[in-house]
């Protein structure tokens, strides 16, 4: 191979080379060359150029053919060190001329004379008097416009190193470029000439190739690798044309039969003397194509384009393999597999070694990973072929599918297979299963890594499947199952069901061998999901396997799977009334698409609602035949509400099939109402409420038409801030709903927790009323409670009733009170306020305290009164003390009987609606209609106007709202219900209070008791200020007041009330109106029943009516507490101005004179 560096010769007659060699070599390689082709093509920039310096030798200048022009120098240098004109004239000039004559005798070579001057010569003053040697050289040898003389001032310290060498390096680069351009023009002219003779006899492609490759080497030597690659691509195109014309007469044979040809290292250009064989016209087609592709790859590596190398290899290797198969009749077996494998691996390995040179481009690395993976997969395919031929892997999918190996020879016994010519690695690999598996796994792993790195996950899946198939063939079931489990679902995700089934079948076989029943059942489910792509016998087999597995004792965990595509389900109807028992049922149709009759344990339908939790409709132990099957599933729970059809469960053994109706485009909504004579339970506020005691609510459980032999009640708070009190027992009352005056029975229920309250047995039409205490931690108007009753009817069927409802925890009334003390009575004033937004009707008020109150008097209560929001009503009671009063007596109870006007109206109208529904035999809808009548249709009632006039005016019926409320009822039922409401609102447009009262008869108002703690006192002090009527009260004149203080033990609960006590009186003077003369505060001793009198002197400061100062009485003993009663607390005294007489003397001439006593006026 020719040198890949530009040759530059130097001639040194004066021994200058030793002085400049190191400096010149340090400036190599040359940089920044620019080539402007003479043929008009685009300018090329050469970043760097290697130069080989050789001493000039006349013997080396021989006539060489064009193909070896690269061995000629591009530039010849002649170094001159002469400062004496005479020496130059006599000797040096002739030497230079002879050298130039020798150089110019060769084509396409440039020359340059370099004058090396010393510092002394540069500073010689004589040079200014006559021309220098440098000038003479330029005058003698420069012809035309080109300057072929350069100067090096080696000892000139006034210039920088760059300036010293700038002229020389510039002319050196120009000379190389000029010579190169001439060489290119020569090559191109010779190539055009030879190409034009293509059709003439004797034309030889090999000669044409060598000539054109000479141009390629010239480009490569100048580091113009892109141009060199283009030349090889043109040569390749010419070869394809020859191949199509079948004109391979220039090649001795096709080749490929020599030893080592199957071990193809396409990048080893020294494996054979390829250029010599081409020049001798003895190269084979096989070697020629190998050499040409290797040269292309070599240039691409220089260009750092490994991705393109891989892409070209992916085209070249399969295409040339087909060419070899077509042209070689006696092709050695396994030759192509070995050659393809070796070719792919050498490319990949070489790319791996050169990747760090270009790994700064992430995008390129992704492309490279994918291209290498394709080459590795191609190499792996050859292992599939070799493995089948040598009996290392079976002739079955996926090994045959991945390589298209449909006509593979019959598998031979691995011990009897003749060793065919192959590479060493492959011979070793096919010798044993272990060696084959090692190589197979290694190549597959590298390919998988490349596909994953390039994001080509589908291709990665295929290779994973091949690896799993090999592990399965080797009976390494655990490893095969692990791989298959990780990849099979991705095939299904990409809708590759055929490939998925093949993998899952192997996966299922592995799991069966491993005894993993749960995953084996899942694999069977996956296959049956894709049963359209399964054979009929496989469908039957895996159906039997699935249901035998899920019903076996080995399966410990439950499995879940969707209904589709094995089953299709449709709900036909929902019937909410069973004639013979409590509950409802649903008719459903299931289409079994499996080729097997299925025995199931349970079939369930679930409906959900926002009003209550859920309803489950069930049927146990049934058979489902292939095709359509109709079932009726029954719900034992009575819970009226609007339900959304949610899901269907089909359980067989440990396998549960699920279908979610919520995923459908339209929700299925049904209205379910319990039977009017079925067991019902309600939660109501108590009829009597006592403030200060634990809050309670009442649970009413009515048996309905059936006898209840066993029942359990569950109460759960359904909102935050509500809790039930832990008590040992709950009291209950049992009554007969349609009895004939039987006495209710009472009892107690033992309570352990509120989740399981055992109720006593009760007969038909009986009601148990249970009082439950509770407390609240959040002050809201309503709290929710969930109620569940589980009961057993005489037919031994268990039923459930559920209800979630709210209770009002805030009273619409607020009561405040105040006291006024007197000697023998106590006045209690009660202020009652309506705190709600709806008026309330007060039926009666009363004050009860039998243990404390001897006698009480109150103004008569005139029947009923209506209390409007934020309105007050006052009640005053006069209370006397009883003889047997005790200090710790219970408080008095202020009892109010009331009813909200809303409750009054709603009870009346729901009574009418329930009667009309009963006539229409639709009384099962009464709770639903009554509930929405209260919450929606009666919103427009003006209760304020009704409270003032006692006449109710119903608003117009909102028919659209009615249709929305009954939207999920049967069409005929919906029409009837709307007609009933229309009649209600039209026939009862106006109702007066008497009509409403008749409808709600018997009217039981709510009774609420407000506790009032009546005060006690050891001493009651009566204070009275008496004014002496004989004295005139004038402003500024002191007045005497008598302070009469009387003590009484009437209100003292203690028996010892005759003992005297010490007290203080304190006069609370308003100093803007009065001045006090004397003691403001004074200690005195008082005895019950005895009055004391104290004189107080006060000076009024203002005229007019003034309030008498207040007096504060306090006990001097902290153990004695007292109350004070002011007799004349609100009295006023009239203060008059002080009057005097004055005498005036009038003198008409002197004016007016005042007497001395006017000073007091």
SULNOR-V348437 format. One line per field, one symbol per residue. psi: psi as a letter, one per 30 degrees, with the letter a starting at -180 (. if undefined). A space follows every 50 residues. Layout:
BEGIN
psi=???
END
This chain:
BEGIN
psi=klkgkkkklkkjfghfefffeeeeefgllklhkkkjkfgglkkkkjekkk kjkkkkjfffiljklefgfffkkfkkkjkkikfkeeeeeeeeeeeeeeee eeeffklhkllkkjjjkleeefgkffffflkleeeeeeeefjkafkjgkl kjiegjffkleeeefeeeeefeeeeeeeeeeeeeeeeeeeeeeeefgefk kfkkeeeeeeeefeeeeeeeeggifeeeeeeeeeeeeeeeeeeefhigff keleagflkfffijjffjfgelieeeeeefhgkleeeeeeeeeeeeeeee eefhifeeeeeeefeeeeeeeeeeeefjehkkkfeeeeeeeeeeeeeeee eeefeffhggjeeeeeeeeeeeeeeeeeeeeeeeeeeeeggfllilkgee efghifhklkklkfffkkjljlleeeeeegeleeeeeeeeeeeeeeeeee eefggifeeeeeeeeeeeeeeeeggieeeeeeeeeffefeeeeggieeee eeeeeeeeeeeeefgjeefeeeeeeeefehffglleeeeeefeeeefeef glffjflkkkllekgflkkkkelkkgkkfflkallkklkkjjgkhkkkkl ekkkkkkllfeldlkkklkkjlkjlkakkkljkkkgkjjklkkkjdlkkj kjbgkjkkkjffflfkkjklkkklkfglklklklllfkkjkflkkllkkk jkfbflkjfklkkkkkkglkgkkkkjlelkklkklkehlhgkkkklakkk kelgfijkklklakglkkkkkkkllkfkilekkkkkkkjklklfggkklk kkkjllkkfkkgkkklllkjkleglkkjkkjkkjfafkllkkelllkkif fekekkklkkjicllkklkgkkkkkkkkklklehklehllllkjkkklkk eeeeeeeeefeeeeeeeeeghgffgeeeeeefeefefgfgkjfeeeeefg kkjklkkjeeeeeeegfglkeeeeeeeeeeeeeefefhekkleeeeeeeg kkjjlkkkkjkjjkllkekjkkkkkkkjffkkjlkfkkkkkkjjkkkkge gkfkfigfkllklkkkkjkjffflkkjakekkklkkkkfkkkkkkkkkjk fllakkkkklkkkkkfkffkkllkkkehegllkkkllkklkkkkkkjfef bkkklegfff.
END
